[in-house]
Each structure stands twice: as C-alpha cells, then as structure tokens.
Amino acid sequence: MSSYGVTLLSGGLDSTTVTCLAMGQVENLSSITFHYGQSHSKEVECAKRIADFLRLDHQLMDISFLGEIAWYSALTNPERFPIPEPMSQSRIGYEVPITYVPLRNTIFLSLAAAYMESTILNAIEVHGENPSTIRANIYMAPNAIDYSGYPDCRPEFYEKAMETLNEGSKIAQSYGINFQVQTPIITMSKADIANMAVQIEAPIHLTWSCYQGNDRPCGTCDSCVLRAKGFEEAGLKDPALIE
C-alpha cells in the first residue's frame, strides 16, 4: 500500500500538531503553507521554520489574491476592519467574528486536493503505480470545540466537502481513489491538543497563533486567549512563551 498525503501547515499550534501526527501515518507526505494576503507574514515564517525542523517537504503557495476576493475580514483587510477587542471566553465560539475569512478553508481544501491529485496522477500515469495500492489523505487542523465560531471548522463541513471532492476528481472517478480528509483534532479541547503536542514532541516552541505579527503574542486576541486557556487547563507552560 502506498500512502500519499498533504498537510496544511499554517505555523500554529494546531496545524503543527496535526502535521506531526501525519508524519507517523503517511509514507509520502508534503506540507503546504498558503500566503493568502493575511495581515502579517509571521505565521508563514514560522511554518517555514517548522517544516525545516521536521525535515518535511514544504510548498509555500502565494495566493495573496485571496485577500482581494475574501476582503471582508480583519485578517485580510485590517485597515478597514481592525482586529476586534477580545471577547470574553464565554462568548468565543457563539458568533462568527470579523476575523473569519470568507470560505478560506473551502479554498484551502480545494487547492490542497488539486496538488495531491496532480501528484497521484503523475504516479499512476507517468510512473505506472498501481491505483489499487494508493491512498490519498489531506490533513487539516480545524477544531469545533475550543474555536472562534468559524462555520468551516465543523465536522459537517468536512463531511460534505469530502463528498464534493470525490465527485469532482479524476482519481476518484477514474481510479477509485477517494480523498480522505483527516481532521484528527476537530473534537478535541485545546487542553487535549496541548497535551498531545507535548507527548508527540511537536515543535510547538516554533509555532505562532496570534492574530498580530509583533515580536511576542499579544495575549488578548481570541486565538491567544484560546491557546493560553488550553495550556493552563492542561497544566503546561507554553513553550513558545518561555524565554
């Protein structure tokens, strides 16, 4: 059996943890980081360092035009829509904040699938690999427990998206190779994710989760609040904040 995989590596805690899990499950794994016109490039720089640390094939894809298309977001258009004041922890996840980027995960998933399908078609049609031995996995790190309320972070979305990918792809329709969208932390708490990251020795000291791009995390945005809550509940110190 030949397993192919692509993991979406944003440079944050969640995607780094999922990437390390994928490395133990997939034979031919590549990582992709999208530069999509986000308000700062800090997480992109972190993703590069993480991929180098893991000695993992890494593709940095410039889709900065997305900032012009998905412009209604504080992450792509901070001049017009400033990063909001932090919500109370009790409100996080109950409304979709302005940091939501319209259909971002839909676009990311489609691009990752196209990259993976190209790799697999090349293996079959150019190098003669047997389709019946191939498995195709896309690893993503959405979370529907401790999250900011984004609709494209729910299990229901990924179930439907996987059906759509397989209906529209050549590897599925011609060769019987179905995309499997792996979301291993989607029902885990942030504390559980922090614990897992430490247990599998993910390089979380290199990660960045903050919506701002300063030298140190702001500590007040939704992402920082959720990350701090997770480490606190896990009884761990965040390696990224240790001097």
C-alpha angles and dihedrals in degrees: 000000000000116000121200123189144172123198125200105229113191097169094251133117096261100047092044091053092048091047091055090049090051092052089063094049108039129064099201107035129169128180126219129199119189122213096202104167094277117170094259138016097222094107091048090054090049091050090055091051092047093050090049091048091051092042088232127155105256132194119193108200121195109216094151089143085079088076088065094047100040092039098143096089139089088229095058101027108029093155091064099029111032120207102274126243110270118274121228111263090248091060098045109107097020098088133029108252128214088256088075110110110214110257092338096148092045089056094042092050093049092049093047090050092050090051092049094045090053090052093049096044089052090051091051104036101033104028099031099237115170109252092211090066096051128098123187120207130177114195120206133167109221117148127203098184110054099020142118098258099263111163092219091063096069127103090236091062094053094046091056094041092054091053090051094049092052093047091054105038130093094218090058099040099038103028105024094240109141122201112241112204106207116203102168098170099041094111098033126106119239088250090056090049092051090049092049092048091055093045095052091041096240112180094249091153085075096049130107125200104162122114088222125072101220128129091268132023114274092231093213109072119096092258094051092046093051093046093049090047091053096051092044093051090047091052091237136126115238105246090209090063097047112105 
